[in-house]
């Protein structure tokens, strides 16, 4: 799985989750920090092009900003 990290307005987290889940298996979202509205989005390497296209559109729509991966000591991987 490939992973991307984003910050977005807190009120958009539910919407983002709803949209990604509607694409059944394309990408999965995990909220790492609800106060900072930091999310991790994981997607299969085989679906990279589709997932990155959707994430680019959602970044504009939801005011998401890509951020560097957080340290593993702060947010342990699943």
Protein Blocks (a to p, Z undefined) as FASTA:
>chain_A
ZZddddddfklmmmmmmmmmmngoiaccddfblklopacddddfklmmmmmmmmmmmmmm
nopacdddddfklmccZZ
